Amino acid sequence: MPVPGPGYSITVRVEAPPSASSAGDLTTAVGRVGGVLTAFDVVESKPDSIVVDITANVSNADHVDDVTKELDSLPGVRVRKVSDRTFLMHLGGKLSVTPKVQLRNRDDLSRAYTPGVARVCQAIAANPADARRLTIKRNTVAVVTDGSAVLGLGNIGPAAALPVMEGKAALFKKFADVDAWPVCLDTQDTDEIIRIVKALAPVYAGINLEDIAAPRCFEIEKRLREQLDIPVFHDDQHGTAIVVVAALRNALRVVGKNIEDCKIVVSGAGAAGSAIMRLLLRKNPGDIVAADIDGIVHKGRPDLDENLRWLAENTNKDNMSGTLHDALVGADVFIGVSAPNLFGAEQVATMAKDAIVFALANPDPEIDPLEAQKYAAVVATGRSDYPNQINNVLAFPGVFRGLLDAQANNIDDDMLLAAANAIADVVDDRLNASYIVPSVFDSAVAPAVAEAVKTAARKAAATA
């Protein structure tokens, strides 16, 4: 269900006659082929012609051709150039390094670098904990990937993953003033990834694992948490889980149900789905039934890996088998982190009254949201063009801000639940079926999450 959006925005530079109708002809042409006009700028004017930049949202590469051909077909109009605004934003990358200190003269240089810096090095050598106080470590996070599970693109490798990691780092800075840096590794060997991350860890106060395929991501995170004295957080798992738990808490308030009475169906048992279920189990739901490409996860299913065996032992109380459609019958909640177009309105109709549907596969969800709304009371997606966007940006900046401020050495489920509750609380009295989570641009979110995580981290440290 691709629709025109800012992720596929183009600027078309055209030369046109200087007539009074030119502007109307050009904008009408864009609309005629389904483009969404967002800007119209005259960049040059002459007695016999005008040059105009037309900016529009389109849906895909073929749609770009449709728009340009339609403009080119107008009498006297010539398309000079088409620019993809997304690619323009990425030219030269999205990050840079800016010094925090002035280097104006020899005295400044002597303190920032040699000879003065040697005294700081000696202080850290004598007391390694001072690295958090005297270096960038105190506010710096590594965004680590092997490029094996990037967005919905799959195993595209570390170089192709870099634009995503740059974007992640930019979001850290924008929303929580955390200095993050992409670390894209040219290996997909579990042991080697662990060795590399351990070796570079002295620079960082936290590790954000990103876009590493399951099931390797589980082992990598587990072993790094055991071997490092800084928090290790796999955002595809725990960031998603935090926001889903927050959204579900508010969605259940909308429909007046208690989670202890609810049957929850989760489609997808990879990194995100497994983390969602593990965190939801802390909330004591009535039952959780997991389904993947091979159907419902149950104790008698053959060829279960370690993760699926754990799910089989800890979910699906009645040990039911069958398909996702079978699981949906009588369910109060559906949470999808799997694949597009798995079911339709007729399956939602078999769910319990006032059903909740979180169809989070991106860009195309498990069910068309408009179809889901025919029977569901609350619908959420991972998309920005529908209400109730479940977006990890609500979680990870504030989570790491809180961890860094607490100088935390690890992260646990109590901190994740604290973050989820903080996100849910930000909605407050604005809650309704179309507003169960705050906007990612709500300035209250990151500070609230940071404070909640910091409090939980300090409580854990005191208990330990």
N, C-alpha and C positions, 0 to 999 in steps of 0.2 A: 504494500500500500504506500509506495513512494509519493510524497506530495512536495510541492515547492517549499523550500525552507532556506534559512541563512547558511546552512552547511554547504549548499550548492548555489552560490551567488555569483553572478557574472556582471561585468561592466562591458557594454558594447559601445564602441566609439563609431558613430555614423556621420556621414556628410549628407546633408539634406538641403532642398530648396528653401529659401528664406520666406516662404509664404506664410500667411496667417494660420493656415490649417496644418502646417507641418507637425507641430507638437502633438496635436490631436491624432493625426494619422499614425505617428510613431508609437504613441502610448496605446492606441487601439490595437495596433498590430501585435504588440507584446501580449496584451490580454486575450487576443483572438486565439492564440495557440497555448493559452494556459499559463503564461508567465505572470509572476506577481511583481509589478513595478514597485521599487522602493526609492528610487531617486532619478531625477531628470535634470541634468546640468548642461547649460550652454557653455562650451569652453572656447569657442572661437566664432566670430561673426564677421562676414564680409558682405559686400553688396549683392553678390550672386550666390552665396551659400552660407550655411551655418554648420558648425561641428558640435555634435551633442554626445554626451556620455549618458547612456541609459543603463541604469543598474536594476537588475531584476533577480528574484529568486526563481530557480528552476528545480526540476526533480532529478535529472540525470544528464549524461552526455548527449543522448539522443534529443533531449528537450532543448539543449543548447543549440543544436543544429536547427531545430524547428524555429526557434526564435530568430536566429540570424538569417535563415532563409526567408522568413516572413518579412523581416525588415528590408532585406536586399531586394525583395520583389516589388517594393513600393516605387512608383515613378520618381526618378531623379535622386533616389536614395542609394548610397554606397556604404557598405560596412567596411570600415577601415581595420578594426582590430577588436578581438574579443579577449578579455582578461578574466581569469578565474580568481575571484577575490580571496578564496581560501588559500590558494597557492601563493598569492601575493603576501598574505599574512605570514607565511612560513619562510619567505626568502631570507636566507642568512640565519635561520633559526629564531627561536622566540626568547632566548635567554642571553644574558651577558653578566660579566663580573664587574662590580663597581666597588672600589676601595672605600672603606668606612673612615679612613684617616687621611688627613692632608699630608702630601709630600711636597712642601713648598721650598725647602732649603736643606742645607747640609745637616742642620740639627735634627730636623724631622727624620731624615734618612738614617741618621745615627741611632735614633730610638726605634724606628720601625724595622730597620734591618741592622746590618753589622756596624758597630760592635755591640750596640745595646741589646739586640735581640738575644744574644748569647746568654745573658743573665736570666731571661725568661725561660729559655730552653733548660737551663740548669735547675730552675725552680720546679719545672714540670718533671724532670728526671728524678728529682728528690721526692716529689709528691705527685704521682701521675693524676690524682684526682683534680689537680689544678688545671688540667687541660680543658675542663668544662668552663673554668672561669677565665682563662687567659687566651683561648683560641676560638675559632669559629665553631668548634665542636658543640658548644652549648645550644646552638640554634640551627644545627645542620642535619639534614636527613638525606640518606641515599635512596634514590628510587631505582630499584634493581629489577632487571628483567633479563630473560634469555630469548625473548621474542617468539616464544612457542605458542602463545594463545592471545594474540593481540586483538582487542575489540572482538568483532565477529569475523575477523579476517583469517584467524587460524595461525599456523606456524609460518610466519613471514620473515623471521630472523631479526637479529639485533639492530641492524642499520635501519630497516624499515620500521622498527618499533620506536626509534628515537623521537619522531615528532610527537608521539603519544606521551612519552616520558617527559619531554620538554613541556608539553601542555600541563602535565601533572605538577611539575615543579612550579610553573607559573601560577597554578591554582593554590598551591601551598602558600606562596608569597602573597597573593591577592587577598585570600580570605583569613590567613592566620599569621602573616609575617614570619613564616618559617622559610629558611633558606634550604631549598632542596636541589639536588643535582642528579641528572640522569646517569645511571651506570648500566650500560647495555652490554651484556657479556656474550662473547662469541663462543659459547659452549652450552650444550644442553645435558651435560653430564652432572648428575646430582652431586656427587662427591666433589667435583671440581668447582661447582657453583658455591658450595658451602666453604671450601678452602679459600676461594677468592674473597667472598664476603667477610669471612673472619679476618683475612689479611688486611682489608681496607677499613675495617670497623673502627680503628682508633681515631679516624677523622670525624666520625659521625656520632650523634647522640640518639639516633634511631634508624631503623632499616624499614623501608616500605617496599615489600615485594609486590611485583606488578606483572600481570599477564604471563604467568608461568603456568603451563598446562597441568591439569590433574592427571594422575594422582601424585606426580613428583612434587607438586607444590606443598602437599601435606608434609612429606618427609623433610623437605628443605626448611620449611618454617619450624617444624618441631625440633630438628637438630640444631638450628641456629639459635632458637630460644634457649636450648639447654647449654649452648657453648658460649653465648655472648652475655655481657653484662649491660646491654642496652635493649630497649624494646624492639621486637621484630613483629611486624604487622603486615599480613597479606591482604591488601585492600579488596581484591576480588572476592575474598571470603568474608572478612569481618566488616569491611566498610558497607558492603551490600547487606549483610545480616543486621547491622545496626539500624540502617534506614528502614529496612523491611519491618523490624520489630517495632520501631517508632510508629510507622505508618499503620501497622496492624492494631497497635494499642488504640490509636485514635479512630480507626475505622470501626472497631468493635464498640467504641463509645457511640458512634453515629447510629449503629443498628441495635444498640442496647443488649449486647451479648457479652458473656464472660468467656474468656479463653479456656477456662477449665471445662466448659461444656461444649467446646467446638471441635469438630473434625476438620483438620487442615490437610489439604492435598498439595504436595510440592512436586512440580514437574522439573526434573533436572537434579541429578545427584552428584554433580561435579563439585568444583571448589565453592561456588556461591551457594548452591542448593544445600550442600552438606553443612556449611557454616550456618546458614539460616536455620536449619533444623536443629542443630546442636544448641544454638542460642535460644530458640523457641522452647526447647525442652526444659530450659531453666524457668519457664513461665508456667509449667505444668498444664499444657493443653489437654483437652479430652483425648485426642489421638492425632497422630501425624501419619499420613500414608505417602510414601515416596514413590515416584515413578520415573523411569528413564526410558531410553530407546528400546529396551527389552521388556518394558512393562512394569508392573508393580514390584517393588523390592520386598521380598518376603523370605522367611527362613529356609524354605525348601528350594529356592531358586538356585540353579547350578552356576558355577563360575563367578561367584562373588569375590571381588577383591577385598582388601582389608577394610577400606572405607565402607563399602556396601554391606559387608558382614556386620560392621558396627551398627549401621542404620537398621539392618534387619533385626538385630537383637534389641534395639531401643525404640523402635517405632512399630506401627502396624500391629496393634494389640490383638486383633482378630486373625492375624496372619493371612489376610485376604490376598488372592492372586488375580491376575487379569490385566486389563489395559487401563490407561489413563481414564478413558470414558467410564469404565466400571468404577474406578476410584471416586469419580466426581459425584456419583449418585448419593444424595443425602449430605454432601459436604457443605460446611459453613463457609470455608475459605479455600480459595485456590491461589497458589503462589507459583508463578512460572519463571524459571530462569533457564530456558532450554532452547526451543526452536519455534519458528513461526507456524501459524495456521494449523494448530493441532486439534482444535475443536471449534464448534460454533454455538450459536444461541440455543440450539436444541439441547446441547449438553448442559449449558448453564441452567436451563429450565428444570433439569433433574436434580439440581443442588437444593439445599435447604432454603427456606424462606429468608429473605434479606441477605442473600449471599454476597460475599466479598470476593472480587476477582482482581488479583495483581498479576497482570500479563506483562512481564518485564523483559522478554527477549527483544533485542534491539538490532536493527531498526524496526523489524516487523515482529509484532508480539504474537503470542500463542493463539490469541483470538482478536479479531478486529474489535477495538473498544466500543464502537457503535453497536456491534452485535451483542457484546457482553451487557451493555446497558439496557437491553430489552428486558432482562430478568434480574440482573444483579443490582443491589442497592448502592454499592460503592465499587468503582473501577479505578485502578491505577495502572500506569505503564512506566516504561523507562524513557519515554519520549517527551520532548519539551513542547510539543504542539497539542498536547492533551492535558486536562487537569490532573493533579496528583502525580507529578513526576517523581519517581523513586530514583534519586541521584546520589551517588557516593560523595559528591562534593559537600553534601550536608554533614558528612561525618568526618572524613579523614583529616581535613585541616585542623579542626578543633580538637580531635583526638590527639594529634601529635603536639599541638600547642600545649595541651594539658600535660602530656607526658614529659615534654621538655621542661615546662615550668616546675614540675614536681621532681625533676632530675630522676625520673623513674628508671629502674633497671630492667623492668619487664612489663608485660601487659596481661591481664586476665579477664575472665568473663564478667566479673563485677564492674570493671571499667567499661567494658562494651555495653553492658546494660545501663550503666550510668549515662553514657553518651546517648543511647536510644531514648531514655526517659527525658533527657534535656531537649532533644529535638522535638519530641512529642509535646512537651510543655510549652515550647515557643508558640505553638498554634493557639493555645489558650481558648479564649471565647470566640475566636474566628472560625471554630470548627464547624464544618458541614460536609456533606457527601462529596463535594468538589474541592475541599480544602482540608486534607488530612495531614499534610506535611507542609512546612513553610517553604517559601521560595529559596532557591540557592543564593539569591541576592539579599535575603533578609539579614541585615547586619547584626541581628541579635543571636543568630544561630551559632557561629563559631565561638564567640566568647562564652555562651552558655554551655556548650559542649566542653570547651577547655576547662572551665571551672569545675564541672561535674567530674571530668576525668582526673583532674589534679587532686580533687578531694578524695576520690576513690583510690588513687595511686598512693597518696600519703597515708591513708587509712591502712592499705595493704602493707606498706613499708613499716608502719608502727606495729601492726600485728605480727609481722615477721620478726 
